[in-house]
Amino acid sequence: MIASAVPSTLLVTLNLIRAGVALALPFVSEVWQIYVLIFLLQAASAGFTPAFQATIPDVLADEEDYTKALSLSRLAYDLESLLSPMLAAALLTVVSFPVLFGGTVAGFIASALLVVSVTLPGPRPAVQRGIWTRITHGSRIYLATPRLRALLALSFCVSAAGAMVIVNTVVVVRRDLDLSEEAVALTLCAFGAGSMVAALGLPRVLERLSDRRVMMAGAAVMTLALAALAAASGVWGIQWSWLLIAWFLVGVGYSATLTPSGRLLRRSGHPEDRPALFAAQFALSHACWLVTYPLAGWLQSSYGSVTAMLSLAMLSLAGLGAGFTLWPRHDPVEIAHFHDDLPAGHPHIAAGPRHSHPFVIDDLHPRWPEDREIARSV
C-alpha cells in the first residue's frame, strides 16, 4: 500500500457531505432550501470526481490495466445512468420518498467505508505554492499542452452532440413522434447501449491505434450521425427507427471520444500535478456543457428539432476541426529539446542542455517546445 492518506480523507469527507445532503432532503420545507442542498451536493461531487479519478493512474501504473479501468468506469457510469431512474421508479411503488433518500445516504456511507478500507496514493507537491497558483496550476498546464487543448475542443464536440440527446430526446419522442414514455426510455437506452459497446471494445482498439485516431474517429462518428439524422429528418421527417440508430451511433462516438481522455491527462503531468489536471478537465469540460445545455433547449423550443440537430452538429464539427488542428499527428511521449534558460551546473541539464525525456509542462518546462526548437535539439 502507498502511505499517503490525504486523498482518503478528502474522498471520505466529500462522501459524508453528500450523505448529509441526502439525509436533509426529506426535511425540506422551502424552495430555497432545495437550491442550497443541490448546490452543496453538486459542489461535493465536483470535488470528489476529479480527486478520485486522479488516484487511479497511481493505483494502476500499467497502462493496459489503466485503460481497462477507464473502460469499466465508463461502462459503470452508463449502467448507472440507465438503471438508476428505473430502479428509483420501481422502489417508489413500494416505499416512500424518505426511505429512498435513506438508501441514497446508505450508498454514500458505503462508498466512504470502501475508501477507508484501502490506502490511496496522495498528491505529493514538489514545491509550496500560493493559493492562486494552486487554483490555476492545473489549468495552466492543461492549456499549455497541445493534446489537452485538443481534448478541450473534443469535449466541446461531445457536449454539443450530447446535449441534443440529453436535453431534447423527450421533446423529439413525445412531441414530434407522439410516442409513449416507454419509447423515450428505449431511445435513451439506444444511446447508452452505443456507449457501452464502445467502452467494452476500446481496450483492444487502443492496443492497435493511437488515442488521437480513436478519439477523432469517435468525434467524427458522433458528428456525422447527428448531421445525417438532421438531413434525413429535414427531407422525410423524423422517423423513430432513424432516431434509434443515430442515438446508438452518437453513444458509440461519445464513449470513444471521452473514455481515453484519462490516458491523455495521465501522460501530460507529473503524479503530483495530476489532481490539478483532472480538476481542470472537469471544470473546463463542464463549462462546455454550460454553453450547450441551454443552447440545445433554446434551439429546440425556438426553431424545432431539425434545426437544433443541424446546429448542434455544426458546433460538434467545429469542435472536431479544432481538435484535429490542435493535436499534432506526431505526439511522442519523449521530446528532444534544448535548455538555454538554466544556469550551468543545474541538475536537470547534467547530461547537457540538449536532451530528451518524457515532456510535460512544469516549472522547468513552462511552455511546449516549437518545431524549430525540437529540430535544433535533434
N, C-alpha and C positions, 0 to 999 in steps of 0.2 A: 504494500500500500504506500501511497505518497503522503508525505507528512502534513501537508497544509490542510487546515480545517476551515479556512476562510470562506471558500465557496459553499461548504456545507452549512455554515452559519447563515450566510446570506439567503440561500435557497430555502432553508427551513423557515427563516423569518418571513420571507415573502409568501410561502405557503400558509403560514399561520395567519398572516394578514388577510389572505383570500378566504381562509376558513372563517375568520371573524366577520368578514363582509357577508358571506353566505348565511352565517348564523343570525345576523342582524336583519336580513331581508324580511322574515315573517312579521317583524315588529314595525315595519314602515307604516306611517300614517299620513305622510305628506309627500307631494310630488318631488319637492326639492331634496328630500332625503334619498330618494332613488337616484337622483343625479349625483349626489355626493358619494353614495356607495358604489355606483358603477364607475365613477372616476377612480376611487380607491382600488377597485378590483382590476381595472384596466392598467393602472399605474403599477400595481404589484405584478401583473402578468408581463408588462413591458420590461420590468426588471428581471423577472425570473427567466423568460425565454432566452435572451441572448447570453445570460450568465450560465445557464445550463448548457446551451449549445457550445459555448467556448470551452467547456471542460472535456467534451467528448474527444477532440483531437489528441489531448494529452492522455486520456484513458486508453484510446485505441491508436497507438503510434503507427501501426501498419496501415498503409493507405488502402489496401484492399479491404481490410476489416472496417476501416472508417467509411468507405464507400457503401459497404453493405449496411452499416448502421444508418447512414443517411437514407438509403432506400427503405429500410424498415421504419424509420421515423416518418417518412412521407406516407407510407402505407398505413401506419397507425393513425396519423392525422386525418387521412381520408376516411378511414373506417369510423373514427370518432365523429367526423362531420356528418356522415350518412346515418349512423346508428343512434347517436345521442338524441336527436329530435324524436325518432320513432320510439325509443326506449322511454323517454320522458312522457310522451303522449300515452303510451301503454300503461305506465305506472300511475298516471293521473286518473285512470279509470278505476283504480283500486285503493289509492292512497290520496291524502290531501297534500296541498302545496307545502305546508310546514314539514311534512315527512320527506318530501322530495328535496327541500332545502337541507334537511338533516343529512340526507345521503350525499349531497354535494360537500357539506362540511366534512363528513367522514372520508370522502375521497381526497380532499386536500390534506387532512391529517395523515392519511395513509401514505400520501406522497412524501410528506415531511419525514415520516418514520423510515421510509425507504432510503431517503437521502442520508439520514442519521446512521443507517446501518452500514454505510460504506464511507471510506475516507477519500474524498475527491481531491484532485490536484488543484492548487490555487494559483492565482496570478502572482508572479514574482517580479515586481517592478525593479528595474535595474537602477533607476535614479528617482529621487524625490522630485515631484512636480507640483507646481501651484494648482489651485483649484480650477482656474480657467483652462490651463494647459491640459489638465486631466480630462476636462469635459470635451475639449476639442481634439484631443490627441488622436482618437480613432478616426474621426472624420478627415483629419489632415493626412494621415497615412492612406486612407481609403481613396481620397480624391487625387492623391499624387501617384497612384498605381494604375497604369493603363488598363489592366484586366479588370480592376474593380470599378473604374469609370464605365467600362463596358457593361459590367454587371448591373450598375445603376440604370443604364439605358435599357437593358433587358428586363429589369424589374418594372420599369415603366411600361414596357411591352406587355408583360404579364398582367399588370394591373389594368391596362386598357381592355384587354380581351376578357380577363377575369371579372371585371366589373359588369360587363354585359351579361355574363352568366349569373352572377350572384345577385345583382340588383334587379334585372329585368326578366328573368325566367318566369316568374309568377305572372307578370303582366302579359308576356307573349302567349303563354299557355292558356291562361284563364280568359283574357280579354280577346286577343287576336284569334286564337284557335277555339275558344269556347269549350275547353276541356275541363275535366274534374281536378280536384286537389290531388288525387292519386296520380294523375298524369304529370302534375308538377313534380311530385316526388320521383317518378320514374325518369323524368327529364334531367333532374339534378343527379340522379343515380348514374345516368349515362356519362355525365361529366366526371363524377367520382370514379367510375369504372375505368375510364380512359386514363385518369391519373394513376390509379393503382396498377394497371397493366404496364404503364411506362416505368413506374417505380420498381416493379419486380424485375424488369428486363435491364435496367440501367447498369447494375454491377457488371454484367457480361459485356454490355455495349462499351462501357468506359475502359474495359481492358484492351479494346481494339482501336478505339477512336479517342481523339483528344477532347477535353472539356469544351473547347471552343467550337468544334464541329458539332458536338452533340447539342449544346445549348443553342447555337444558331439554328440548327435544324429544328429543334423543338419550337423556338420562337417563330420560325417560318411556317411550320405546320399549323400552329395556333392562329397566326395572322391570316393565312390563306383559307383556312376553314371558315373563319368568321366572314371574310370578304366574299367567299363563294356563296355562303348562305345568304348574305345581303343581296348579291347579284341575282341569284335564283329566285329569291322571295320577291324582289322588285319586278321580275318579269312574270312569274307564275303564281305569286302569292306564297305565303308561308305554309309549309307542309310539316306536320309533326315528325314524319319519318326523317325528313332532311334535318330538322332541328336536333333529333336524337343523334344522328351521325355526326353533325357538326359539333355538338357539345362533347361527344366522345373524343373527337379529334382535338378539340380545344383542351380537354383534360390531358390527353397524351402530351401535347406540346407544353402545357402548363407545368406538368411534373418534370419533363425532360429539361426544361429551362431552369426551374427552381432547385431541383434536388442536388445537382452538382455544385451549387453555389458555396456550400461549406468547404469543398475542396479548394476553391479559389481563395477563400478567406484564410484557410489554414496555411496555404502556400505563401501568402502575402504578408505575413507578420511573424515576429518573434513570439514564442509562447507567452511571454509576459504582456504582449500587446494584443493578443487575440480577444480577450474580453472586450476591449475598446473597439476592435474591428467588428466583432459580431454585433455590438451595440449600435455602431454606425450603420451597418447594413439594415438592422431592424428599424432604426429611425428613418433612414433615407428611403427605404422601400415602402414604409408606411406613409411617408409624405407623398409618394406616387399614388397610393390608394386614396389619400385625402383629396387629390385632384380628380381622379377618375370616378370615384363613387358618386359624388353629386352630379358630375357631368353626365354620367350614364343615365341617372334618373331624369335630369333636365332634358336631355335629348329625346328620351323615350316619351316623356309627357308632352313635349312641345312639338315634336316632328314625327313621332311614330317609330315602330320597330326597325324598319328597313334603314331609315336614316341613322338611327342610333347604331345599328350594326356596322354600317358602312363607315361612319365617322370614327367609331372606336377601332375598327380595323385599320383605318388610315393612321391613327395615333399609334397603334401597335406596330405598323410598318415603319413609322418614324423612329420608334424605339429600336427596332431591329436594325435599321440602317445606321443609326448612331452607334449601336453596339458593334456592328461589323467594322465600322471605321475606326473606332477607338481601340479595339482589341487587335494587336498585331498578329499576323498569321504565324510568325515565328516568335514564340513566347517561352523561352527556356527558363528553367529554374535558376541555373547558374548563368551569370552575365559577366563577361570580362569588362573591366572598367578601369579608369585611371583616377588617382587621387593627387590633386595639386593643391588641396586645401588643408592638408595635415602637415604638421611640423616633422622634420626628420627625426627619426627615432621613435615615432608614435608606434605603439604595439600593433595597431591594425595594419601598418604597412611594413612590418618587419621583413616580409619577403619582397618588398619593393612597391613603389606606387602603382605599378601595373599588376593587377591580379584578378582572379576570378573566384567567385563563391556564390552560394545561393543569395540572390539580391532581393532585399526588402527595404522599404523606407524606414529609416531610424535616424538617430542623432548623427551618425557618421555618414549617412546617405540620405540627405533631406530631399532629394529630387531624383527622378528617374533619368538615367543617362540617355542622351540623344544618340541617334545612329552614328554621327560623326565621332562622338566620344568613344563609343564601343569600337568603331573601326580603328581609332587611334591606339586602343589598348590591345588589339589582337597582334 
